[in-house]
Amino acid sequence: MSQDRTMLTTLWSETDGVLLLRSVATAMVRLSEVGDPGAYTLPYPDEAQRALNTTVLTCLLLKAKPPESLPELVEWAAKRPLDQWPGTLPPDVVPPESRFLDEATRQPTALCYEWAVDAEDSAARHSEQRYMAIASQRCWEENYPEAYRAFRLLLTRRPVLTHRELATLPAAADGELGPLGDLLYDVYRPAPSGHLDRERRSHISCARCHTLLHLTVGGDLWCERRRCRELGTARRGREYPVDDGGGAQLLIRPLRQWVSATGALEERLAQRLAAAGADVELWPGFGAYGIRVRFPGGTTLAVDHKDWESPALLGRRAVPPQPDPPYDRCVWVVPAARLRKNPDFRTTFEAYRPSASPELMTDRELLRTARRLIGTTAPGLRDTAPDPGPDGEATEGLF
């Protein structure tokens, strides 16, 4: 590790701003799980009280005006950009104008979850690791890779189920889910009230990504996925009436963010690579990594899709997976939109990562690499035209 990286690691562990943002992010995620954070009265939940205490103490030490209550801290999280919070931070750790809560819905942003999982005491709770580790272990013990793949495909393609579907799916899957049928009840939960259209008495899915749309404070519909928002106004998809089929069951947020969204993009990328002549396997080794790509010349890539707001937080997690199944190079694919929005994304990522692997590429860079390794201009690897989005809209690259 270089001297600069050693310095950044020290700054991260000792900087008051890092401790503050971790604490507040954890509190906002916790509050979103149990109800309306603005409605809380004393005594506050433990995570929320710690976050409020940390913020107040930091403000007092810096002679700044602190929030006077938890509702005021929630307003800070929704309205105050993170680079304007009290305390000091290592360089480039928060994107400009980024916030922990979406102002229109008071729901945690993707960045909020990224900071919550950076806190060691809450990482397992607020990430996908706990549930996916259970699924992987069960399928490994029974030597049932088909069940693991079926589980990943379900989470990827069906972020919403009706209660009736949830109850009947394990039996209807003809054994495909194997030992994982009961795990569905842990990862699909009754849809929160914030997603409910009370006039229609139904939940409404996004026509693009199929997760549930959230109502804003102004009564509009909002999708939590960046890519859908960038495509424009939310599009109504399937409706889930409260009185039909027992209502909607929504995949929990960490799995929507790090498994469902990621899986959809890894599927599309795998299809492009397979069409070009590569040997492609999704989620090999019971989820050791996203895609195993073997080329005719013998080179094997381990590919993971990573759509993170903060390149610094992503860089801190940049450790290659265990070499089982084996690979020659490890690649993390990030949306090209991230690099367009933040030209320093790659530089910041590289400054914070602890090792030289994995390599960071956009989807188009990976496809160009594949084209060189295959030595062809096969249709599956052509990237001269924008790729159509899930509803037919043209987008830049795959992501």
N, C-alpha and C positions, 0 to 999 in steps of 0.2 A: 504494500500500500504506500502510495506516495505521501510526501510530507503534507501536501495540500489536503489530501483525503483524511489524513490523521487529524489535521486541524478541524476539518468539517465535522468529523465524528465527535471530537471533544466539544465543539460548539453545540452540537445537537444535544448532547447529554447534559450540558450545563446551562443552557440558555433559558432564561425565565419565560420567554415567549413560547418556546416549544412546550414546556410544561403546561402553560395556560391553554394553548390551543388544543392539546391532547385532552385536557380535562373538560373543556367546553364542548368539544366534539362528542366525547363519550356521553355527556349529559344530554345533548340534543338528540342523539340517537336513542338513548334510553327513554326520554320523554315521548318520542314519536311512537314508541312501542306500546305505551300504556294509556295514551289519551292526548288531549289538547294541552300542550305545555303552557299556554297562556292562562289556563284555568286553575293552575295549582295554587293551593294555599298551604300555610304552615301546618305540620312539618313537611318540608320538601323531601323528595326521594334522595337517598344518600349521594348518588352521582351528581344530582343537581345541586345539592347543598355544597359539595366539595368544589364544584365548578364556580359557584357564586363566591365562596370563600376565597378561592384562588384569585379570581378576578378582582375582588375588592382589595385583597392584600397587595396585589401587583399595582393597582391604581394608587393606593395609599403610599406605597414606597416611592412611586414616581410623581407623587403630588398631583394626580389626575382625579377627576370626578368619577367615582365608581357607580355601577348600577345599584339601585336601592332595593331591588327585589328580583325574584326569578323571572316574572313577566318582563321586567325591563332588560334582563340579560337575554331573554328570547328575542326581544326587539333588536338588541345589538346584533345578535346572530343573523337576523334577517336583513338588517339595513346597513350595518357598518362593515365596509370592506376589511378583510383580515389584515391588510397591511397598515390599517389605521388603528388597530387594537394596541393597548398598552404592552410594554415589554419589548425586548429585542429578539431578533430572529437571525439565524444564519442566512446567507445570501440566497435569493431566488427560491424560497421555499413555499411562497404563496403566489399564485397567479394574480395579476392586477385585477381589482374589482371583484375578487372572489368572495363568497360568503358561505356560511355554514347552513343557512336555511334559505329556501326559496321564498322570496318576499310575497309572492302571490298565493302560496299554499301553506307556508310555515312548515314545510317538509324538509328533512335533511337533504342536502345536495350530495352528489357523488363525492365531492371533496371532503365533506363532513365525515363520511364513512372511511375515507382514506386516512384521515387523521385519527379516527377512533381506533382503527386496527393498528396504527403505529404505537399505541399505548399497549405495553406488554400485558398489563392486567386485564385488558378487555379485547385483545386481538381475536381470540377464539370465539368469543361471544358475538362479535360484530362482523365477522368474516364468514366465508363459506366453509372454512376448514373443518369445523366440527362435524358437520353433517356429511360432507364428502369423504372425510376420513372413515366415518362409520360405514358408509356405503362401500368404499374401497376394501376395507378390512373384511366385511362379510363376504363379498364376492371373491376375494382372494382365498379365504378359508375354504370356500366351496368350489373353487376353481370354476367360476361362472362369469367369464368376461362378458358374455352376451347380456346378462342381467345388468351389469354396470353400464354398458353402452345404452341399453333400453332406458335405464333410469336417467342418464344424461340427456338422451333425446327427448324424453318426456319433459324434463325441466326446461330444456331449450325451446321446445315447440309449444308447450302448453303451460305458460305461467299462470293461467287461470283455469280452474275447474269448477263445476257445480258440486254441491255437496253430494248429490246422487252419483256423479261421475267418480268422485273421490271414494265413495263407498263401494262401488262396483268395479272400478278399474283393475285392481289386482287380479280379480277372477277373470275379467274380460281379456286381460293381456295374455292369456293362454300360457302362463308360466314364465313369460319373458322377464318379469321383474324379479323372479326367484325369491331370494331372502329379503327383498327390499320393500315389499308391499306395505308393511306396517310403518315404514319410515315416512311414507307419504303423509301420514297424519301429523308428523312433526314439522314437515317443511311447507305444507299447505295449511293456512290458517284462515278463519273467517275474515272476509274483506273488511278493513276499517271503515268507520262511518264517513270519513272524509272523502271516500270514493263514491258515496251513494248519492244519486240524483233523487232527491226526496219527492219531487213532483211526479216523476215517472216510476218511482219505487223500483229502481233498477241500478245495477252497476254497468258501466259502459267501457268496453275495451278499446284500445288503440288499434285502428285498422292497419297500422304499419308493423308494430312489434307485438301486439296482442296482449300486452299487460293492461291493467286497468288504468283508465284516465282518472285524474284527481280534479275535484272541483276547486277553483280558485276563490278567493274572497269576493271577487266580483261576479261569480257565477259561471265563469268560462271553464273550459276543460283544458287540462295541462298534462303532458306526458313527462315522466321522470327521465326518459332517455334523451341524451343530448342530440343524437342523430335525428330522432323524430322531430324535436323542436326546431332544429336547423332546417328541416324540410318545409316548415311553415305551420299553418293552423292545424290544430289537432283534428284528426279524422275519426269519426265514430265508427267503431267496428261492431262486433257482436254485443248484444245486450244480455245481461243476466238478471232477470226479474227476481226480486227478493222472494216472492211467493212461488217460484217455479224451480223445482229441483233442489230446494233447500238453500238457495242463495249461492253467492260466489265464494270460492275458496282461493285465496291469493297466495302465490309462492312468496315466502318471506323475503324481505328486501335484500339481505346479503346474497342470497342465491339468485335473485333477479339481476343484481348488479354484476356479480362475478362468475355466474354460471350460465344463466339464461341468455343474457346479452352477449357474453363472450362466445357461448356455444353456437349461437346463430351465425356469427361472423366466421367462426372457425369452420362451420359446415360449408359456407359459401366459398371460402378460400380453398378448402379441401377439394371441392368440386372442380374449381378452376385448375388446380394442380393435377388432379386425376385425369381430367380431360386432355391435358397436355402430354400424358404418358408417364407421370410419376406414380410410384406405388405409395398409396396414402392410407394411413390408419388413424382414425379419430380416437383420442383418449386412450392410448396404448398403456399397457401395464397397469390397468385399473386406475387410470387417471394420472399417471406419472407426469404427463404433460399433455398439451392440447392436440398436436398432430405430429405423427411420425411420417416423414417424407423421404422415400428412398428413390434415388435417381439411377438410371441405367448404368452410369459409370461407377456406381458403388458408393457414392457419397450419401450420407444419411443426415437429415436435419431434424432436430427437436424444435418444434415451433409452438409458441404460446401467443395468444392474442392478449394485449394489455391496453385497455383504454382508461388511462388515469389522467386526472386533472393536473396533479402535481408531479413534474418530472423528478423532483428531489425525493419525494416519498417513494416513487417507483424505483429510483436508483438505489435507495437504501435496501430494497427487497431483491435486488438483482443478484441472485445466486442461482447458478444452473441446477436443474434437477439431477437426481441420482441417475447414473447411466444404465438404467434398466427399464425398458429396453435400450440397448446401446445406440449411440449416435456419434457423429463426427463434429457437428457444430450445433450450438444452441442459438436460436433466434427468437427475440421478442418482437412481435409485430404491433405497431401502434398506428392509429388512424392518421392519414396524411393531414387531416383537418387540425390535429393537435399541433403539428409542426408549422402549418400555415398561420394558426392563431398565435403561436408562441415560437418565433424563429430560434429562440435559445433553448428549446426543449431538449434537443439532443445533447447540447453542451452541458446543461444542468444535470441531466441524467448521468452522464459520464463522470461528472465531478463528484457525485454522491455514491456511485456504485462501488462496492468493496472489491470487485475483481473485473477482469477484462471480458468475462463472459457472463451473461449472454450478449450477443450482438443486438443492436437496435436497428430495425428497419421499418419502413412503411410497407403496406401491402404491395404497392407497385414496385418497390425496390426488391421485395422478395420474389415477385413474379419475374422480374428481369434477371435475378440471380438464377432462378429455376430455368429460364430460357437458355442461359449460358451453359448450365450444367447438362441440360438435355440436348443442346445444340440444335434447336429447332425454333421455328416461328409458328408452332402449332396454334390453332384458333384459341385454345384454352388459355394461352399465355399472352395473347395480344392485349395491350392496355392503351391503345391509342384513343379509344372512345370512352366516355363516362359509362360506368356500370349502372344498369337500372336498379333502382331501389326496390324494396319489397312490394311497393304498390305501383311500380312502373315509372317512378320519377327518376330522372337522371341524377346521379351523384358522382362525385370525384372518387375514382378508385372503388374498392369494395366497401370502404367504411366511411 
